[in-house]
């Protein structure tokens, strides 16, 4: 089932066609520097009424090594049927285009990433006719980018880092670095990064933190997400639900960072119903050295 995190994990490679080539230092692989990258049709449907679609398909052209195909799959959970589908994709693309094909699987949790990285053969163990050995990107090998300067050097890589580390205890610092880096870039550059990050964090606690950072750090942008946040803030009848979500996000960030949250802090956070105050506390929770420090400026 297609969902926002699924779309973000592979669409970021369409947004920045050279992102894969720049992963060579991260993955420790001798990847070629693509001279040109082309988005190809992702429809792998046969003439029979069986529809098969790879999430994203790119052709990478290198002056030194010629061309190769990059099939990108976003995988949210373990699925025993997937290796066979991946084998089909690679075989079909090899047959159709006559080009070497690389399969890249992007995951958001370590268990799924480790499962996806396991080699699977279609034949018996003593005669592996076809083996699937995908390259896997996930929280186990993506860099944790918490320095705004580093994030600014490669916004697409910083976005992929944020999406794949959506459940990481450092996600607050990762998102803060990204939102800070976006302050100094043109709006047309920042907008897709804002949306990809929001999609990638969908249905996770970190999404509320990202929404708050967009509203506070990037308030001058007019992206869909930023406007949605402001509309929600003005809508009557939603204040209580928004306050509860913000309070939950504050406590989650503090706890995931290993800070001791006293009963007094918890009571003060959950008892507050002012959206602006809660946003300020949430922004400070990312870098505070103690839970009490989020109230320091008051």
Secondary structure, DSSP 4 states (H G I P E B T S, - for coil): ---HHHHHHHHHHHHSTTTTGGGHHHHT------SEEEEPP-B---SSS---B-SEEEEEEETTTEEEEEEEEEE-S--TTHHHHHHHHHHHHHHHH-S-EEEEEEESSHHHHHHHTS-EESS-TT--SSEE--EEESTTTS-----HHHHHH-HHHHHHHHHHTTTSTTHHHHHHHHHHHGGGS-HHHHHHHHHHHHHHTTTSTHHHHHHHHHHHHTTT---HHHHHHHHHHHSTT-HHHHHHHHHHHHHHHHHHTT----HHHHHHHHT---HHHHHHHHHHHTT-SSGGGGGTT-
